[in-house]
Amino acid sequence: MLIARPCERRVRTLVVFVVVTYALSSCLYLFLDREPPSLLLLPNATWWRTSSPAYNMSLLDGSNDMKWLVDNTGFEFLINNKRCDGVDPVFLVVFVHSAPTNFHKRQVIRNTWGHEGNLAHDPMKIVFLLGTVNETKVQQQIEEENALYHDVVQGNFVDSYRNLTYKHVMGLKWVTYYCRQARFVFKTDDDIFVDIFQLTTFLKDTFGQTGGVANLMMCYLIRSPHVKRSQRSKWRVSFKEYPARKYPTYCAGWGVLMSPDVVFKLYLLSSKIPYFWVDDVHVTGTLASHVGISHVDFTEKLALTAIDVDKWLNSENVIKPYLFGYPNSDSETILALWNRTMQYYHRPLVPSR
């Protein structure tokens, strides 16, 4: 009978230990790597309540700050509208990313969910954010549109995908300077439908009729996705632009709800962190992580696909709408969603054109 030497026994014990540890680590990794269910996580809404002021304008660099936008030291508003002047408080301010030529999309929003008269007792203000365009005729049309509606905010940067972070931070800047009395701030795009009635009711039911709210960022969360490297993707990012393999958890930009202090914190930090052109990642991921903002996922309330929208539009009974969604909706779909929503709330319809 062979008896293992002490050294051999120690080696075998070490091997067993390594194998077991690896197996347990693998199981733990698989468990932790699983995405949590998409639930509206509001354990205690009082956690977001505050009586502290959201803005400390003394932290900004006086008159010089107006000329700054991230790393652009020659920024200016080419078109500006102080929509919130004379209205205090503002319950909700909305800034909408829009392309200069999307005249019809902006008009559909004005006629539907973005009409400021929708909320009789909860003042809402909306602005459309644009960059510059190199076509004189289009710029003239934008100025005529603004003369009619007074809701366009245009910055002096070229309107392009690579400049979306400028546009996003311009929205934060505009709210910081011109709508500090807003209780909630909502960022969205011009191809999104919003059930503005449900959104307002949800906010009041969750956070109360009045009072300050702090450290709030609610959205459809995208959890630690891989950076797109494909040459075919319009969102391709080189290793030089973003060396890491994954992005931080961030918000899909088509619907981000924020408390005013979050707006100010993000804006304040935006000029201190190097520019990165994927605005959703940069603003709601990188900047948000630096200032310690905890995201709240409200995916369950959203229409994420065209299938979700079609199913709701064609349902036999008029059931409760989705809170908002989905991205890349055309104007006809937004109008159809709005009219179906009006049926649910027993309100007048908007005629199609």
VOGU-3710 file (C-alpha; in Angstrom, 3 decimals, decimal comma):
1> mliarpcerr> 0,000/0,000/0,000  1,416/3,288/-1,118  1,190/6,178/1,275  1,240/9,654/-0,202  4,030/11,798/0,996  3,131/15,007/2,872  4,296/17,124/-0,073  2,077/15,198/-2,505  -0,908/15,547/-0,185  -0,378/19,284/-0,008
11> vrtlvvfvvv> -0,213/19,537/-3,798  -3,427/17,510/-4,187  -5,156/19,661/-1,569  -4,038/22,797/-3,373  -5,290/21,483/-6,728  -8,682/20,599/-5,241  -8,867/24,027/-3,608  -8,082/25,797/-6,903  -10,651/23,742/-8,847  -13,401/24,298/-6,279
21> tyalssclyl> -12,591/28,010/-6,006  -12,683/28,391/-9,789  -16,020/26,589/-10,007  -17,553/28,709/-7,262  -16,151/31,896/-8,796  -17,594/30,979/-12,182  -21,012/30,367/-10,679  -20,828/33,610/-8,755  -19,747/35,498/-11,883  -22,644/34,096/-13,875
31> fldreppsll> -25,034/35,009/-11,105  -23,742/38,559/-10,731  -23,456/39,109/-14,474  -27,151/38,485/-14,964  -29,144/41,660/-15,532  -31,641/42,378/-12,786  -35,285/42,425/-13,845  -36,509/45,717/-15,311  -38,578/47,011/-12,450  -39,488/50,461/-11,303
41> llpnatwwrt> -37,283/50,629/-8,236  -38,741/53,148/-5,813  -38,184/51,642/-2,364  -38,916/54,887/-0,562  -39,772/58,053/-2,461  -38,870/60,194/0,555  -35,244/59,320/-0,218  -35,421/61,868/-3,055  -37,144/64,633/-1,079  -35,115/67,711/-0,219
51> sspaynmsll> -35,472/71,279/0,961  -32,005/72,323/-0,204  -31,644/74,648/-3,208  -30,802/72,825/-6,430  -28,574/75,504/-7,936  -25,555/77,323/-6,557  -24,779/79,783/-9,315  -21,759/81,104/-7,408  -19,951/77,907/-8,427  -20,065/78,990/-12,074
61> dgsndmkwlv> -17,444/81,274/-13,569  -19,592/84,390/-13,777  -19,975/85,931/-17,227  -17,306/83,634/-18,694  -19,494/80,577/-18,147  -22,039/81,799/-20,684  -19,342/81,490/-23,359  -18,438/77,925/-22,357  -20,058/74,725/-23,568  -18,008/71,681/-22,549
71> dntgfeflin> -14,716/72,525/-24,334  -16,128/75,220/-26,625  -15,010/78,628/-25,333  -16,877/80,616/-27,967  -20,382/79,319/-27,385  -23,475/81,464/-27,792  -27,203/80,991/-28,183  -28,077/82,016/-31,741  -31,766/81,709/-30,890  -32,972/81,750/-27,316
81> nkrcdgvdpv> -36,365/81,847/-25,654  -36,890/82,330/-21,953  -39,966/80,138/-21,809  -40,100/79,939/-18,033  -40,031/83,670/-17,317  -43,010/84,779/-15,263  -44,062/81,218/-14,419  -43,239/80,013/-10,920  -43,275/77,225/-10,160  -42,871/75,251/-13,385
91> flvvfvhsap> -43,883/71,656/-12,758  -42,053/70,173/-15,745  -39,655/71,568/-18,312  -38,922/69,464/-21,402  -35,998/69,905/-23,765  -36,264/68,034/-27,044  -33,324/67,126/-29,260  -34,365/67,946/-32,806  -32,622/68,149/-36,178  -32,889/71,530/-37,949
101> tnfhkrqvir> -34,954/70,180/-40,844  -37,439/68,260/-38,658  -40,096/70,974/-38,895  -42,990/68,550/-39,164  -41,859/66,463/-36,202  -41,682/69,548/-34,008  -45,120/70,637/-35,149  -46,638/67,246/-34,368  -45,217/67,422/-30,842  -46,638/70,941/-30,401
111> ntwghegnla> -50,031/69,700/-31,527  -50,015/66,599/-29,337  -48,199/65,672/-26,146  -45,976/68,784/-26,086  -48,803/71,312/-26,134  -48,298/73,394/-23,015  -52,049/73,706/-22,518  -52,357/69,968/-21,826  -51,637/70,492/-18,135  -53,991/73,134/-16,798
121> hdpmkivfll> -52,838/72,933/-13,179  -49,240/71,775/-13,614  -47,340/74,290/-15,753  -45,162/72,664/-18,414  -42,662/74,377/-20,693  -41,008/72,876/-23,756  -38,085/73,902/-25,962  -36,558/72,327/-29,060  -32,759/72,201/-29,198  -30,959/72,710/-32,512
131> gtvnetkvqq> -27,450/73,252/-33,790  -26,520/75,248/-36,865  -27,194/74,308/-40,456  -25,239/75,456/-43,520  -28,310/76,098/-45,653  -29,523/79,696/-45,608  -33,051/78,718/-46,594  -33,363/76,193/-43,751  -32,019/78,721/-41,244  -34,548/81,263/-42,456
141> qieeenalyh> -37,338/78,703/-42,014  -36,123/77,984/-38,467  -36,216/81,690/-37,640  -39,731/81,975/-39,062  -40,795/78,942/-37,029  -39,349/80,478/-33,904  -41,044/83,815/-34,574  -44,332/81,924/-34,591  -43,849/79,605/-31,602  -40,974/81,082/-29,552
151> dvvqgnfvds> -39,793/77,634/-28,440  -36,544/77,069/-30,359  -33,121/77,159/-28,706  -30,232/77,086/-31,175  -26,531/76,929/-30,351  -23,616/77,931/-32,574  -22,285/74,401/-33,156  -22,908/72,308/-36,259  -25,902/70,023/-35,839  -24,453/66,522/-36,265
161> yrnltykhvm> -24,153/63,172/-34,499  -20,640/64,024/-33,405  -21,955/67,163/-31,688  -24,840/65,583/-29,772  -23,026/66,051/-26,474  -22,922/69,794/-27,145  -26,660/69,731/-27,718  -27,346/67,712/-24,570  -25,206/69,957/-22,373  -26,780/73,015/-24,012
171> glkwvtyycr> -30,101/71,728/-22,683  -28,629/71,450/-19,188  -27,172/74,941/-19,560  -30,470/76,410/-20,723  -32,352/74,935/-17,759  -29,630/76,129/-15,363  -29,847/79,710/-16,590  -33,434/80,072/-17,718  -35,672/77,574/-15,910  -34,314/76,984/-12,431
181> qarfvfktdd> -37,832/77,048/-10,986  -38,759/73,752/-12,695  -39,498/70,904/-10,295  -38,714/68,187/-12,850  -36,670/68,208/-16,061  -37,293/65,806/-18,952  -34,926/65,243/-21,872  -36,256/63,510/-24,978  -36,011/63,340/-28,782  -38,367/64,512/-31,519
191> difvdifqlt> -39,271/60,950/-32,547  -40,728/59,991/-29,153  -44,305/59,894/-27,878  -45,013/60,826/-24,252  -48,218/60,252/-22,292  -47,857/63,587/-20,558  -50,923/63,000/-18,369  -49,633/59,714/-16,991  -46,145/61,167/-16,517  -47,519/64,063/-14,478
201> tflkdtfgqt> -49,743/61,812/-12,376  -46,887/59,390/-11,782  -44,587/62,165/-10,582  -47,140/63,646/-8,208  -48,229/60,270/-6,848  -44,627/59,194/-6,324  -42,985/62,374/-5,063  -45,919/64,339/-3,703  -47,839/67,348/-4,942  -45,165/69,821/-3,869
211> ggvanlmmcy> -41,676/69,948/-2,435  -38,149/69,594/-3,718  -36,749/66,427/-5,275  -33,037/65,610/-5,442  -30,584/63,057/-6,894  -33,179/61,706/-9,321  -32,422/60,281/-12,760  -35,065/57,940/-14,182  -34,815/56,303/-17,586  -34,541/53,108/-19,601
221> lirsphvkrs> -31,213/51,830/-18,311  -28,570/50,318/-20,553  -26,291/48,320/-18,293  -22,560/48,220/-19,080  -22,829/47,566/-22,833  -19,872/46,857/-25,069  -18,482/49,780/-27,048  -19,453/49,569/-30,739  -16,353/49,067/-32,867  -17,927/47,977/-36,166
231> qrskwrvsfk> -17,067/50,133/-39,166  -20,690/49,820/-40,293  -22,177/51,427/-37,197  -22,886/55,161/-37,132  -22,129/54,885/-33,414  -18,682/53,346/-34,015  -16,139/54,510/-31,458  -12,393/54,051/-31,897  -10,082/52,822/-29,152  -8,470/56,264/-29,134
241> eyparkypty> -11,825/57,916/-28,442  -12,832/55,413/-25,764  -10,214/52,839/-24,716  -12,421/50,825/-22,339  -14,204/47,691/-23,533  -17,534/48,625/-21,946  -19,431/51,807/-21,253  -20,697/52,610/-17,772  -24,380/52,011/-17,139  -26,238/54,886/-18,791
251> cagwgvlmsp> -29,681/56,090/-19,865  -31,201/55,677/-23,303  -31,454/59,306/-24,339  -34,981/59,174/-25,659  -36,423/59,719/-22,206  -34,462/60,938/-19,173  -36,247/62,413/-16,167  -34,096/64,450/-13,783  -34,392/66,503/-10,656  -32,989/70,049/-10,998
261> dvvfklylls> -29,979/69,422/-8,769  -28,911/66,622/-11,119  -29,151/69,028/-14,055  -26,899/71,483/-12,256  -24,368/68,854/-11,127  -24,062/67,446/-14,642  -23,738/70,897/-16,172  -21,154/71,977/-13,613  -19,010/68,906/-14,323  -19,440/68,958/-18,114
271> skipyfwvdd> -16,628/71,469/-18,656  -14,216/69,517/-16,456  -14,382/66,108/-18,173  -12,947/65,597/-21,701  -15,532/65,694/-24,491  -16,970/62,402/-25,733  -19,438/62,581/-28,580  -21,914/59,801/-27,617  -24,039/62,070/-25,452  -26,128/59,441/-23,649
281> vhvtgtlash> -22,983/57,673/-22,462  -21,098/60,842/-21,637  -23,819/62,768/-19,794  -25,973/60,091/-18,154  -23,170/57,551/-17,742  -19,732/59,093/-17,255  -20,737/62,450/-15,764  -23,511/60,881/-13,680  -21,119/58,339/-12,177  -18,660/61,098/-11,243
291> vgishvdfte> -21,271/63,000/-9,230  -22,719/59,890/-7,572  -26,133/59,822/-9,213  -28,152/56,622/-8,736  -30,177/55,696/-11,813  -33,760/54,501/-11,468  -34,997/52,133/-14,170  -38,581/52,526/-15,327  -38,397/50,193/-18,296  -41,642/48,420/-17,414
301> klaltaidvd> -43,591/51,579/-18,223  -42,117/52,047/-21,696  -42,900/50,890/-25,188  -39,525/49,613/-26,325  -40,364/48,265/-29,776  -42,653/48,844/-32,725  -44,400/45,593/-31,769  -45,324/47,080/-28,373  -46,773/50,138/-30,080  -48,705/48,222/-32,747
311> kwlnsenvik> -50,140/45,862/-30,158  -51,391/48,770/-28,070  -52,746/50,741/-31,034  -54,648/47,722/-32,336  -55,911/46,361/-29,026  -59,649/45,728/-28,984  -60,138/47,738/-25,806  -58,579/51,123/-25,160  -56,162/50,259/-22,374  -53,768/52,458/-20,398
321> pylfgypnsd> -51,015/53,890/-22,631  -47,308/53,362/-22,191  -45,600/56,203/-20,363  -43,465/56,959/-23,409  -41,673/55,363/-26,337  -40,537/54,003/-28,622  -37,501/55,529/-30,422  -37,612/56,274/-34,156  -41,382/56,777/-34,274  -42,542/58,707/-37,321
331> setilalwnr> -44,968/61,615/-37,045  -47,947/59,530/-38,131  -47,275/57,006/-35,369  -46,958/59,749/-32,746  -50,244/61,249/-33,896  -51,953/57,841/-33,784  -50,570/57,196/-30,300  -51,787/60,581/-29,135  -55,308/60,107/-30,458  -55,523/56,646/-28,927
341> tmqyyhrplv> -54,324/58,169/-25,657  -57,003/60,856/-25,920  -59,608/58,114/-26,305  -58,363/56,564/-23,076  -58,654/59,875/-21,229  -61,875/60,845/-23,058  -60,411/63,987/-24,574  -60,752/65,598/-28,048  -58,712/64,093/-30,870  -56,191/65,874/-33,090
351> psr> -57,110/65,617/-36,806  -54,530/63,889/-38,994  -52,921/65,792/-41,852
//
